[in-house]
């Protein structure tokens, strides 16, 4: 089982990941009043070995009533869509955890 993946989901070695991790990792970064929605490439698989594809991207909310809300994704496309879905939910006053995927 591989633990590290590039932004395209291809396996990589630890040192390759460490070098890439120092670069630009944001897929989305949106400020809504005092709330920040940040979506980044993690590269390290956060699926916790529960099966399924590696989870290598993450959206988090910082601030507001949904502080520390988190979703993880397998692909860059899913991460970009997830970021926009969460931003839209917040802008519309909806709970991001109850938004259809």
Phi and psi restraints in degrees (range 20) as a CNS / XPLOR table:
assign (resid 1 and name C) (resid 2 and name N)
       (resid 2 and name CA) (resid 2 and name C) 1.0 -90.1 20.0 2
assign (resid 2 and name N) (resid 2 and name CA)
       (resid 2 and name C) (resid 3 and name N) 1.0 147.8 20.0 2
assign (resid 2 and name C) (resid 3 and name N)
       (resid 3 and name CA) (resid 3 and name C) 1.0 -106.8 20.0 2
assign (resid 3 and name N) (resid 3 and name CA)
       (resid 3 and name C) (resid 4 and name N) 1.0 -20.2 20.0 2
assign (resid 3 and name C) (resid 4 and name N)
       (resid 4 and name CA) (resid 4 and name C) 1.0 -123.1 20.0 2
assign (resid 4 and name N) (resid 4 and name CA)
       (resid 4 and name C) (resid 5 and name N) 1.0 138.1 20.0 2
assign (resid 4 and name C) (resid 5 and name N)
       (resid 5 and name CA) (resid 5 and name C) 1.0 -139.3 20.0 2
assign (resid 5 and name N) (resid 5 and name CA)
       (resid 5 and name C) (resid 6 and name N) 1.0 145.9 20.0 2
assign (resid 5 and name C) (resid 6 and name N)
       (resid 6 and name CA) (resid 6 and name C) 1.0 -79.8 20.0 2
assign (resid 6 and name N) (resid 6 and name CA)
       (resid 6 and name C) (resid 7 and name N) 1.0 -178.8 20.0 2
assign (resid 6 and name C) (resid 7 and name N)
       (resid 7 and name CA) (resid 7 and name C) 1.0 -65.0 20.0 2
assign (resid 7 and name N) (resid 7 and name CA)
       (resid 7 and name C) (resid 8 and name N) 1.0 -18.4 20.0 2
assign (resid 7 and name C) (resid 8 and name N)
       (resid 8 and name CA) (resid 8 and name C) 1.0 -93.9 20.0 2
assign (resid 8 and name N) (resid 8 and name CA)
       (resid 8 and name C) (resid 9 and name N) 1.0 3.8 20.0 2
assign (resid 8 and name C) (resid 9 and name N)
       (resid 9 and name CA) (resid 9 and name C) 1.0 83.5 20.0 2
assign (resid 9 and name N) (resid 9 and name CA)
       (resid 9 and name C) (resid 10 and name N) 1.0 11.1 20.0 2
assign (resid 9 and name C) (resid 10 and name N)
       (resid 10 and name CA) (resid 10 and name C) 1.0 -87.3 20.0 2
assign (resid 10 and name N) (resid 10 and name CA)
       (resid 10 and name C) (resid 11 and name N) 1.0 137.0 20.0 2
assign (resid 10 and name C) (resid 11 and name N)
       (resid 11 and name CA) (resid 11 and name C) 1.0 -58.0 20.0 2
assign (resid 11 and name N) (resid 11 and name CA)
       (resid 11 and name C) (resid 12 and name N) 1.0 146.8 20.0 2
assign (resid 11 and name C) (resid 12 and name N)
       (resid 12 and name CA) (resid 12 and name C) 1.0 -143.4 20.0 2
assign (resid 12 and name N) (resid 12 and name CA)
       (resid 12 and name C) (resid 13 and name N) 1.0 160.3 20.0 2
assign (resid 12 and name C) (resid 13 and name N)
       (resid 13 and name CA) (resid 13 and name C) 1.0 -82.0 20.0 2
assign (resid 13 and name N) (resid 13 and name CA)
       (resid 13 and name C) (resid 14 and name N) 1.0 161.6 20.0 2
assign (resid 13 and name C) (resid 14 and name N)
       (resid 14 and name CA) (resid 14 and name C) 1.0 -53.2 20.0 2
assign (resid 14 and name N) (resid 14 and name CA)
       (resid 14 and name C) (resid 15 and name N) 1.0 -48.3 20.0 2
assign (resid 14 and name C) (resid 15 and name N)
       (resid 15 and name CA) (resid 15 and name C) 1.0 -68.5 20.0 2
assign (resid 15 and name N) (resid 15 and name CA)
       (resid 15 and name C) (resid 16 and name N) 1.0 -33.4 20.0 2
assign (resid 15 and name C) (resid 16 and name N)
       (resid 16 and name CA) (resid 16 and name C) 1.0 -63.6 20.0 2
assign (resid 16 and name N) (resid 16 and name CA)
       (resid 16 and name C) (resid 17 and name N) 1.0 -44.3 20.0 2
assign (resid 16 and name C) (resid 17 and name N)
       (resid 17 and name CA) (resid 17 and name C) 1.0 -61.7 20.0 2
assign (resid 17 and name N) (resid 17 and name CA)
       (resid 17 and name C) (resid 18 and name N) 1.0 -46.1 20.0 2
assign (resid 17 and name C) (resid 18 and name N)
       (resid 18 and name CA) (resid 18 and name C) 1.0 -59.2 20.0 2
assign (resid 18 and name N) (resid 18 and name CA)
       (resid 18 and name C) (resid 19 and name N) 1.0 -40.9 20.0 2
assign (resid 18 and name C) (resid 19 and name N)
       (resid 19 and name CA) (resid 19 and name C) 1.0 -67.0 20.0 2
assign (resid 19 and name N) (resid 19 and name CA)
       (resid 19 and name C) (resid 20 and name N) 1.0 -46.6 20.0 2
assign (resid 19 and name C) (resid 20 and name N)
       (resid 20 and name CA) (resid 20 and name C) 1.0 -65.0 20.0 2
assign (resid 20 and name N) (resid 20 and name CA)
       (resid 20 and name C) (resid 21 and name N) 1.0 -33.6 20.0 2
assign (resid 20 and name C) (resid 21 and name N)
       (resid 21 and name CA) (resid 21 and name C) 1.0 -64.8 20.0 2
assign (resid 21 and name N) (resid 21 and name CA)
       (resid 21 and name C) (resid 22 and name N) 1.0 -24.0 20.0 2
assign (resid 21 and name C) (resid 22 and name N)
       (resid 22 and name CA) (resid 22 and name C) 1.0 -75.6 20.0 2
assign (resid 22 and name N) (resid 22 and name CA)
       (resid 22 and name C) (resid 23 and name N) 1.0 -15.2 20.0 2
assign (resid 22 and name C) (resid 23 and name N)
       (resid 23 and name CA) (resid 23 and name C) 1.0 -86.9 20.0 2
assign (resid 23 and name N) (resid 23 and name CA)
       (resid 23 and name C) (resid 24 and name N) 1.0 -168.8 20.0 2
assign (resid 23 and name C) (resid 24 and name N)
       (resid 24 and name CA) (resid 24 and name C) 1.0 -68.2 20.0 2
assign (resid 24 and name N) (resid 24 and name CA)
       (resid 24 and name C) (resid 25 and name N) 1.0 127.7 20.0 2
assign (resid 24 and name C) (resid 25 and name N)
       (resid 25 and name CA) (resid 25 and name C) 1.0 -121.9 20.0 2
assign (resid 25 and name N) (resid 25 and name CA)
       (resid 25 and name C) (resid 26 and name N) 1.0 -5.8 20.0 2
assign (resid 25 and name C) (resid 26 and name N)
       (resid 26 and name CA) (resid 26 and name C) 1.0 -74.8 20.0 2
assign (resid 26 and name N) (resid 26 and name CA)
       (resid 26 and name C) (resid 27 and name N) 1.0 134.5 20.0 2
assign (resid 26 and name C) (resid 27 and name N)
       (resid 27 and name CA) (resid 27 and name C) 1.0 -99.0 20.0 2
assign (resid 27 and name N) (resid 27 and name CA)
       (resid 27 and name C) (resid 28 and name N) 1.0 -33.7 20.0 2
assign (resid 27 and name C) (resid 28 and name N)
       (resid 28 and name CA) (resid 28 and name C) 1.0 -158.1 20.0 2
assign (resid 28 and name N) (resid 28 and name CA)
       (resid 28 and name C) (resid 29 and name N) 1.0 147.1 20.0 2
assign (resid 28 and name C) (resid 29 and name N)
       (resid 29 and name CA) (resid 29 and name C) 1.0 -151.5 20.0 2
assign (resid 29 and name N) (resid 29 and name CA)
       (resid 29 and name C) (resid 30 and name N) 1.0 104.1 20.0 2
assign (resid 29 and name C) (resid 30 and name N)
       (resid 30 and name CA) (resid 30 and name C) 1.0 -124.0 20.0 2
assign (resid 30 and name N) (resid 30 and name CA)
       (resid 30 and name C) (resid 31 and name N) 1.0 133.6 20.0 2
assign (resid 30 and name C) (resid 31 and name N)
       (resid 31 and name CA) (resid 31 and name C) 1.0 -106.3 20.0 2
assign (resid 31 and name N) (resid 31 and name CA)
       (resid 31 and name C) (resid 32 and name N) 1.0 128.8 20.0 2
assign (resid 31 and name C) (resid 32 and name N)
       (resid 32 and name CA) (resid 32 and name C) 1.0 -126.6 20.0 2
assign (resid 32 and name N) (resid 32 and name CA)
       (resid 32 and name C) (resid 33 and name N) 1.0 101.9 20.0 2
assign (resid 32 and name C) (resid 33 and name N)
       (resid 33 and name CA) (resid 33 and name C) 1.0 55.2 20.0 2
assign (resid 33 and name N) (resid 33 and name CA)
       (resid 33 and name C) (resid 34 and name N) 1.0 -118.9 20.0 2
assign (resid 33 and name C) (resid 34 and name N)
       (resid 34 and name CA) (resid 34 and name C) 1.0 -95.8 20.0 2
assign (resid 34 and name N) (resid 34 and name CA)
       (resid 34 and name C) (resid 35 and name N) 1.0 11.5 20.0 2
assign (resid 34 and name C) (resid 35 and name N)
       (resid 35 and name CA) (resid 35 and name C) 1.0 -108.6 20.0 2
assign (resid 35 and name N) (resid 35 and name CA)
       (resid 35 and name C) (resid 36 and name N) 1.0 138.9 20.0 2
assign (resid 35 and name C) (resid 36 and name N)
       (resid 36 and name CA) (resid 36 and name C) 1.0 -117.4 20.0 2
assign (resid 36 and name N) (resid 36 and name CA)
       (resid 36 and name C) (resid 37 and name N) 1.0 131.7 20.0 2
assign (resid 36 and name C) (resid 37 and name N)
       (resid 37 and name CA) (resid 37 and name C) 1.0 -111.4 20.0 2
assign (resid 37 and name N) (resid 37 and name CA)
       (resid 37 and name C) (resid 38 and name N) 1.0 118.2 20.0 2
assign (resid 37 and name C) (resid 38 and name N)
       (resid 38 and name CA) (resid 38 and name C) 1.0 -122.5 20.0 2
assign (resid 38 and name N) (resid 38 and name CA)
       (resid 38 and name C) (resid 39 and name N) 1.0 128.8 20.0 2
assign (resid 38 and name C) (resid 39 and name N)
       (resid 39 and name CA) (resid 39 and name C) 1.0 -121.6 20.0 2
assign (resid 39 and name N) (resid 39 and name CA)
       (resid 39 and name C) (resid 40 and name N) 1.0 124.6 20.0 2
assign (resid 39 and name C) (resid 40 and name N)
       (resid 40 and name CA) (resid 40 and name C) 1.0 -134.6 20.0 2
assign (resid 40 and name N) (resid 40 and name CA)
       (resid 40 and name C) (resid 41 and name N) 1.0 157.9 20.0 2
assign (resid 40 and name C) (resid 41 and name N)
       (resid 41 and name CA) (resid 41 and name C) 1.0 -82.3 20.0 2
assign (resid 41 and name N) (resid 41 and name CA)
       (resid 41 and name C) (resid 42 and name N) 1.0 125.0 20.0 2
assign (resid 41 and name C) (resid 42 and name N)
       (resid 42 and name CA) (resid 42 and name C) 1.0 -93.3 20.0 2
assign (resid 42 and name N) (resid 42 and name CA)
       (resid 42 and name C) (resid 43 and name N) 1.0 -37.2 20.0 2
assign (resid 42 and name C) (resid 43 and name N)
       (resid 43 and name CA) (resid 43 and name C) 1.0 80.0 20.0 2
assign (resid 43 and name N) (resid 43 and name CA)
       (resid 43 and name C) (resid 44 and name N) 1.0 -38.0 20.0 2
assign (resid 43 and name C) (resid 44 and name N)
       (resid 44 and name CA) (resid 44 and name C) 1.0 -85.6 20.0 2
assign (resid 44 and name N) (resid 44 and name CA)
       (resid 44 and name C) (resid 45 and name N) 1.0 134.4 20.0 2
assign (resid 44 and name C) (resid 45 and name N)
       (resid 45 and name CA) (resid 45 and name C) 1.0 -68.6 20.0 2
assign (resid 45 and name N) (resid 45 and name CA)
       (resid 45 and name C) (resid 46 and name N) 1.0 120.4 20.0 2
assign (resid 45 and name C) (resid 46 and name N)
       (resid 46 and name CA) (resid 46 and name C) 1.0 -106.1 20.0 2
assign (resid 46 and name N) (resid 46 and name CA)
       (resid 46 and name C) (resid 47 and name N) 1.0 21.8 20.0 2
assign (resid 46 and name C) (resid 47 and name N)
       (resid 47 and name CA) (resid 47 and name C) 1.0 -77.2 20.0 2
assign (resid 47 and name N) (resid 47 and name CA)
       (resid 47 and name C) (resid 48 and name N) 1.0 -9.3 20.0 2
assign (resid 47 and name C) (resid 48 and name N)
       (resid 48 and name CA) (resid 48 and name C) 1.0 58.7 20.0 2
assign (resid 48 and name N) (resid 48 and name CA)
       (resid 48 and name C) (resid 49 and name N) 1.0 26.4 20.0 2
assign (resid 48 and name C) (resid 49 and name N)
       (resid 49 and name CA) (resid 49 and name C) 1.0 59.1 20.0 2
assign (resid 49 and name N) (resid 49 and name CA)
       (resid 49 and name C) (resid 50 and name N) 1.0 34.2 20.0 2
assign (resid 49 and name C) (resid 50 and name N)
       (resid 50 and name CA) (resid 50 and name C) 1.0 -89.9 20.0 2
assign (resid 50 and name N) (resid 50 and name CA)
       (resid 50 and name C) (resid 51 and name N) 1.0 14.7 20.0 2
assign (resid 50 and name C) (resid 51 and name N)
       (resid 51 and name CA) (resid 51 and name C) 1.0 87.6 20.0 2
assign (resid 51 and name N) (resid 51 and name CA)
       (resid 51 and name C) (resid 52 and name N) 1.0 172.9 20.0 2
assign (resid 51 and name C) (resid 52 and name N)
       (resid 52 and name CA) (resid 52 and name C) 1.0 82.3 20.0 2
assign (resid 52 and name N) (resid 52 and name CA)
       (resid 52 and name C) (resid 53 and name N) 1.0 179.3 20.0 2
assign (resid 52 and name C) (resid 53 and name N)
       (resid 53 and name CA) (resid 53 and name C) 1.0 -70.8 20.0 2
assign (resid 53 and name N) (resid 53 and name CA)
       (resid 53 and name C) (resid 54 and name N) 1.0 157.8 20.0 2
assign (resid 53 and name C) (resid 54 and name N)
       (resid 54 and name CA) (resid 54 and name C) 1.0 -64.0 20.0 2
assign (resid 54 and name N) (resid 54 and name CA)
       (resid 54 and name C) (resid 55 and name N) 1.0 142.0 20.0 2
assign (resid 54 and name C) (resid 55 and name N)
       (resid 55 and name CA) (resid 55 and name C) 1.0 -101.5 20.0 2
assign (resid 55 and name N) (resid 55 and name CA)
       (resid 55 and name C) (resid 56 and name N) 1.0 105.8 20.0 2
assign (resid 55 and name C) (resid 56 and name N)
       (resid 56 and name CA) (resid 56 and name C) 1.0 -122.0 20.0 2
assign (resid 56 and name N) (resid 56 and name CA)
       (resid 56 and name C) (resid 57 and name N) 1.0 4.4 20.0 2
assign (resid 56 and name C) (resid 57 and name N)
       (resid 57 and name CA) (resid 57 and name C) 1.0 -127.9 20.0 2
assign (resid 57 and name N) (resid 57 and name CA)
       (resid 57 and name C) (resid 58 and name N) 1.0 153.8 20.0 2
assign (resid 57 and name C) (resid 58 and name N)
       (resid 58 and name CA) (resid 58 and name C) 1.0 -147.4 20.0 2
assign (resid 58 and name N) (resid 58 and name CA)
       (resid 58 and name C) (resid 59 and name N) 1.0 137.4 20.0 2
assign (resid 58 and name C) (resid 59 and name N)
       (resid 59 and name CA) (resid 59 and name C) 1.0 -109.7 20.0 2
assign (resid 59 and name N) (resid 59 and name CA)
       (resid 59 and name C) (resid 60 and name N) 1.0 131.6 20.0 2
assign (resid 59 and name C) (resid 60 and name N)
       (resid 60 and name CA) (resid 60 and name C) 1.0 -130.6 20.0 2
assign (resid 60 and name N) (resid 60 and name CA)
       (resid 60 and name C) (resid 61 and name N) 1.0 148.8 20.0 2
assign (resid 60 and name C) (resid 61 and name N)
       (resid 61 and name CA) (resid 61 and name C) 1.0 -105.3 20.0 2
assign (resid 61 and name N) (resid 61 and name CA)
       (resid 61 and name C) (resid 62 and name N) 1.0 132.3 20.0 2
assign (resid 61 and name C) (resid 62 and name N)
       (resid 62 and name CA) (resid 62 and name C) 1.0 -118.7 20.0 2
assign (resid 62 and name N) (resid 62 and name CA)
       (resid 62 and name C) (resid 63 and name N) 1.0 118.0 20.0 2
assign (resid 62 and name C) (resid 63 and name N)
       (resid 63 and name CA) (resid 63 and name C) 1.0 96.1 20.0 2
assign (resid 63 and name N) (resid 63 and name CA)
       (resid 63 and name C) (resid 64 and name N) 1.0 165.3 20.0 2
assign (resid 63 and name C) (resid 64 and name N)
       (resid 64 and name CA) (resid 64 and name C) 1.0 72.7 20.0 2
assign (resid 64 and name N) (resid 64 and name CA)
       (resid 64 and name C) (resid 65 and name N) 1.0 -173.2 20.0 2
assign (resid 64 and name C) (resid 65 and name N)
       (resid 65 and name CA) (resid 65 and name C) 1.0 -69.3 20.0 2
assign (resid 65 and name N) (resid 65 and name CA)
       (resid 65 and name C) (resid 66 and name N) 1.0 -15.0 20.0 2
assign (resid 65 and name C) (resid 66 and name N)
       (resid 66 and name CA) (resid 66 and name C) 1.0 -109.1 20.0 2
assign (resid 66 and name N) (resid 66 and name CA)
       (resid 66 and name C) (resid 67 and name N) 1.0 22.9 20.0 2
assign (resid 66 and name C) (resid 67 and name N)
       (resid 67 and name CA) (resid 67 and name C) 1.0 -49.7 20.0 2
assign (resid 67 and name N) (resid 67 and name CA)
       (resid 67 and name C) (resid 68 and name N) 1.0 133.1 20.0 2
assign (resid 67 and name C) (resid 68 and name N)
       (resid 68 and name CA) (resid 68 and name C) 1.0 75.0 20.0 2
assign (resid 68 and name N) (resid 68 and name CA)
       (resid 68 and name C) (resid 69 and name N) 1.0 7.3 20.0 2
assign (resid 68 and name C) (resid 69 and name N)
       (resid 69 and name CA) (resid 69 and name C) 1.0 -59.7 20.0 2
assign (resid 69 and name N) (resid 69 and name CA)
       (resid 69 and name C) (resid 70 and name N) 1.0 139.8 20.0 2
assign (resid 69 and name C) (resid 70 and name N)
       (resid 70 and name CA) (resid 70 and name C) 1.0 -142.1 20.0 2
assign (resid 70 and name N) (resid 70 and name CA)
       (resid 70 and name C) (resid 71 and name N) 1.0 139.0 20.0 2
assign (resid 70 and name C) (resid 71 and name N)
       (resid 71 and name CA) (resid 71 and name C) 1.0 -133.0 20.0 2
assign (resid 71 and name N) (resid 71 and name CA)
       (resid 71 and name C) (resid 72 and name N) 1.0 145.5 20.0 2
assign (resid 71 and name C) (resid 72 and name N)
       (resid 72 and name CA) (resid 72 and name C) 1.0 -122.3 20.0 2
assign (resid 72 and name N) (resid 72 and name CA)
       (resid 72 and name C) (resid 73 and name N) 1.0 153.4 20.0 2
assign (resid 72 and name C) (resid 73 and name N)
       (resid 73 and name CA) (resid 73 and name C) 1.0 -139.3 20.0 2
assign (resid 73 and name N) (resid 73 and name CA)
       (resid 73 and name C) (resid 74 and name N) 1.0 162.7 20.0 2
assign (resid 73 and name C) (resid 74 and name N)
       (resid 74 and name CA) (resid 74 and name C) 1.0 -96.3 20.0 2
assign (resid 74 and name N) (resid 74 and name CA)
       (resid 74 and name C) (resid 75 and name N) 1.0 -28.9 20.0 2
assign (resid 74 and name C) (resid 75 and name N)
       (resid 75 and name CA) (resid 75 and name C) 1.0 -125.5 20.0 2
assign (resid 75 and name N) (resid 75 and name CA)
       (resid 75 and name C) (resid 76 and name N) 1.0 160.0 20.0 2
assign (resid 75 and name C) (resid 76 and name N)
       (resid 76 and name CA) (resid 76 and name C) 1.0 -62.5 20.0 2
assign (resid 76 and name N) (resid 76 and name CA)
       (resid 76 and name C) (resid 77 and name N) 1.0 -37.9 20.0 2
assign (resid 76 and name C) (resid 77 and name N)
       (resid 77 and name CA) (resid 77 and name C) 1.0 -64.8 20.0 2
assign (resid 77 and name N) (resid 77 and name CA)
       (resid 77 and name C) (resid 78 and name N) 1.0 -44.9 20.0 2
assign (resid 77 and name C) (resid 78 and name N)
       (resid 78 and name CA) (resid 78 and name C) 1.0 -60.9 20.0 2
assign (resid 78 and name N) (resid 78 and name CA)
       (resid 78 and name C) (resid 79 and name N) 1.0 -40.1 20.0 2
assign (resid 78 and name C) (resid 79 and name N)
       (resid 79 and name CA) (resid 79 and name C) 1.0 -64.1 20.0 2
assign (resid 79 and name N) (resid 79 and name CA)
       (resid 79 and name C) (resid 80 and name N) 1.0 -44.0 20.0 2
assign (resid 79 and name C) (resid 80 and name N)
       (resid 80 and name CA) (resid 80 and name C) 1.0 -64.3 20.0 2
assign (resid 80 and name N) (resid 80 and name CA)
       (resid 80 and name C) (resid 81 and name N) 1.0 -42.4 20.0 2
assign (resid 80 and name C) (resid 81 and name N)
       (resid 81 and name CA) (resid 81 and name C) 1.0 -65.9 20.0 2
assign (resid 81 and name N) (resid 81 and name CA)
       (resid 81 and name C) (resid 82 and name N) 1.0 -42.9 20.0 2
assign (resid 81 and name C) (resid 82 and name N)
       (resid 82 and name CA) (resid 82 and name C) 1.0 -61.9 20.0 2
assign (resid 82 and name N) (resid 82 and name CA)
       (resid 82 and name C) (resid 83 and name N) 1.0 -41.8 20.0 2
assign (resid 82 and name C) (resid 83 and name N)
       (resid 83 and name CA) (resid 83 and name C) 1.0 -58.5 20.0 2
assign (resid 83 and name N) (resid 83 and name CA)
       (resid 83 and name C) (resid 84 and name N) 1.0 -50.1 20.0 2
assign (resid 83 and name C) (resid 84 and name N)
       (resid 84 and name CA) (resid 84 and name C) 1.0 -64.6 20.0 2
assign (resid 84 and name N) (resid 84 and name CA)
       (resid 84 and name C) (resid 85 and name N) 1.0 -38.9 20.0 2
assign (resid 84 and name C) (resid 85 and name N)
       (resid 85 and name CA) (resid 85 and name C) 1.0 -62.0 20.0 2
assign (resid 85 and name N) (resid 85 and name CA)
       (resid 85 and name C) (resid 86 and name N) 1.0 -42.9 20.0 2
assign (resid 85 and name C) (resid 86 and name N)
       (resid 86 and name CA) (resid 86 and name C) 1.0 -69.8 20.0 2
assign (resid 86 and name N) (resid 86 and name CA)
       (resid 86 and name C) (resid 87 and name N) 1.0 -42.6 20.0 2
assign (resid 86 and name C) (resid 87 and name N)
       (resid 87 and name CA) (resid 87 and name C) 1.0 -59.5 20.0 2
assign (resid 87 and name N) (resid 87 and name CA)
       (resid 87 and name C) (resid 88 and name N) 1.0 -46.5 20.0 2
assign (resid 87 and name C) (resid 88 and name N)
       (resid 88 and name CA) (resid 88 and name C) 1.0 -61.0 20.0 2
assign (resid 88 and name N) (resid 88 and name CA)
       (resid 88 and name C) (resid 89 and name N) 1.0 -42.5 20.0 2
assign (resid 88 and name C) (resid 89 and name N)
       (resid 89 and name CA) (resid 89 and name C) 1.0 -59.9 20.0 2
assign (resid 89 and name N) (resid 89 and name CA)
       (resid 89 and name C) (resid 90 and name N) 1.0 -45.6 20.0 2
assign (resid 89 and name C) (resid 90 and name N)
       (resid 90 and name CA) (resid 90 and name C) 1.0 -65.2 20.0 2
assign (resid 90 and name N) (resid 90 and name CA)
       (resid 90 and name C) (resid 91 and name N) 1.0 -42.2 20.0 2
assign (resid 90 and name C) (resid 91 and name N)
       (resid 91 and name CA) (resid 91 and name C) 1.0 -63.6 20.0 2
assign (resid 91 and name N) (resid 91 and name CA)
       (resid 91 and name C) (resid 92 and name N) 1.0 -29.3 20.0 2
assign (resid 91 and name C) (resid 92 and name N)
       (resid 92 and name CA) (resid 92 and name C) 1.0 -93.8 20.0 2
assign (resid 92 and name N) (resid 92 and name CA)
       (resid 92 and name C) (resid 93 and name N) 1.0 3.6 20.0 2
assign (resid 92 and name C) (resid 93 and name N)
       (resid 93 and name CA) (resid 93 and name C) 1.0 75.9 20.0 2
assign (resid 93 and name N) (resid 93 and name CA)
       (resid 93 and name C) (resid 94 and name N) 1.0 19.8 20.0 2
assign (resid 93 and name C) (resid 94 and name N)
       (resid 94 and name CA) (resid 94 and name C) 1.0 -97.7 20.0 2
assign (resid 94 and name N) (resid 94 and name CA)
       (resid 94 and name C) (resid 95 and name N) 1.0 158.6 20.0 2
assign (resid 94 and name C) (resid 95 and name N)
       (resid 95 and name CA) (resid 95 and name C) 1.0 -74.9 20.0 2
assign (resid 95 and name N) (resid 95 and name CA)
       (resid 95 and name C) (resid 96 and name N) 1.0 122.0 20.0 2
assign (resid 95 and name C) (resid 96 and name N)
       (resid 96 and name CA) (resid 96 and name C) 1.0 -65.6 20.0 2
assign (resid 96 and name N) (resid 96 and name CA)
       (resid 96 and name C) (resid 97 and name N) 1.0 -21.1 20.0 2
assign (resid 96 and name C) (resid 97 and name N)
       (resid 97 and name CA) (resid 97 and name C) 1.0 -78.4 20.0 2
assign (resid 97 and name N) (resid 97 and name CA)
       (resid 97 and name C) (resid 98 and name N) 1.0 -11.8 20.0 2
assign (resid 97 and name C) (resid 98 and name N)
       (resid 98 and name CA) (resid 98 and name C) 1.0 -109.7 20.0 2
assign (resid 98 and name N) (resid 98 and name CA)
       (resid 98 and name C) (resid 99 and name N) 1.0 14.9 20.0 2
assign (resid 98 and name C) (resid 99 and name N)
       (resid 99 and name CA) (resid 99 and name C) 1.0 -86.2 20.0 2
assign (resid 99 and name N) (resid 99 and name CA)
       (resid 99 and name C) (resid 100 and name N) 1.0 135.1 20.0 2
assign (resid 99 and name C) (resid 100 and name N)
       (resid 100 and name CA) (resid 100 and name C) 1.0 -63.3 20.0 2
assign (resid 100 and name N) (resid 100 and name CA)
       (resid 100 and name C) (resid 101 and name N) 1.0 139.4 20.0 2
